[in-house]
Amino acid sequence: MAARKPASPPPAPDPQDAVYVISVAAQLSGLHPQTLRTYERVGLITPGRTGGGGRRYSYHDIERLREIAELTSSGIGIEGVRRILDLENAVAALRARNAELGAELDATREALRQALAVRPPTAPRSNLPALPERAVGQSIVVWRRPR
């Protein structure tokens, strides 16, 4: 009889996947389930929902609940917590946008560098129109319009 290969553990859920029921989320966050319902009611957290309406929390939600608990235990009111979380979200969004712009700038610099590398060197730019090379003995007169 062949030996059975041990089953590999299931992959860990993505931190954004809403997989934890309210009792597990309460236990993992150290809060009472009613507190989780209150935080949802005041808009501090928005758990996922099943087809039947049951709450499902993600690991990200649990981390946020821990942060809320830490802030409230230090004496910050619910509205203060809301403002702090809003500001943290704004900072995260700005950091992400800054990283996007930095990557775009790097790509633009690289494209410019490559374009300059393949272009033959030219004479310094001037404001004069491009003229064909002059034969010996010819002159050019540049007229300027009066201002």
N, C-alpha and C positions, 0 to 999 in steps of 0.2 A: 504494500500500500504506500502510495506516494505521500510525502510529508506536505502538509498544508502550509501554504505561504501565509504568514501573518498579514492581516489586513492593515493597510496604512491608515493612519488617523485621518479623519475628514479635514479638508482645508479649513483654516480659521476664517470666520466671516469677515468681510470687509468692514472697517470701522463705521461706514455709513449705512450698512445693512441693518434694518430694524428687525431684530430677532429675539430680543429679550422681553418676556411678559413683565407686567408691572411689579409682581412680587419679586422677581429676580433682579430687576432694575433697582427696586427699593433696597434690597439686600446689598447689592454691589455698590450703591451710592451711599449707603448708611442712613437713608431717610425712610420715613414712614410712607406707605403707598398713598395715604391721603395727602401728604405733602406734595407728592408728585402730581396728583390731580390738581392741587391748588396752583402749583407752578404752571401747569398747562392752562388752567383757566385764566390766569393773569398774563399769559403770553410769554413766559420766560422759556418755555420749552414746547416743542411740537412733535410728539411722538408719531410714528407711523400708525396706521390702522389696518386691521384685517378686514376681510369682506364682511364679517359679522360685527365689526365696530370695536373689537378689542384693541387695546393699546399695545404697540410693539416699540421697544426702545433699542437704539443702536449703541455701540460702544461710545461713539461721539456724544450721544445724548447723556450717557452715564457720566462721562468726563465733565460735561457741562453742569450736570446736577451736582457733582462734587464741588465744582467751582462756585456755584450758587450757594451751597451749604457753607463753604469756607467764608464767603463774603458776608452772608447773613449772620454767621456766628461771630464775626468781628464787629457787628453792630451796624452794618449797612442795611438800610431799608430796601424793600422790594423795588421801589422806583429808582433808587440809587444803583441797585444791582442791574436793573434793566438798562440804565444809562451806561454803566460800565461795560456790559456785554455788547451794547450797540457800538460803543467806541472801539472795543476790541475787534469787532467784526469789520468796522470801517478801516482800522489799521491793517488788518489782514488783507482786505481787498486792495488797499493802496500798495501794500508790499507786493502783492501778486501782479498788479498793473505795472509797478516799477520794474519788476523782473522781466515782464513781457517787453516793455519799452527798451530795457537794457539789451535784451537779446536781439530785438529789431535793430537797434543802433549798431551792435556788433556785426550783424549780418550786412547792414548797409556799408559799414566801414570795410568789411572784407570784399564786398562786391566792388567798391570803389578802388580798393587796392589792386584787385585783379584787373579791372578795366584800365587802370593806369599802367600796369605791368605790360600789357599787350600793345598799348598805344606808343607809336614812335615819339621820341622827344621832338618838341616843336619850339619855335622861337617864342619869345615872350609875347603875351597878348597885347594888342593895342586897340585903340578905339577906331582906328582907320579901317576902311573896307579892305577886304582881301584883294590884292592886286597881283597880276602875274609878275614874274621876275623881270627886271628891266634889262634891256640890252645896254651895252656901254654907250655913253653919249646921250642917253635919253634922260629927260627930266620929268618930274611929276609935280604938279601944282595942286595944292589942297586948298579949296575954297571953303570958307566958313561963313555961314549965314549970320548976319547981324542979329543980335538979340533984342 
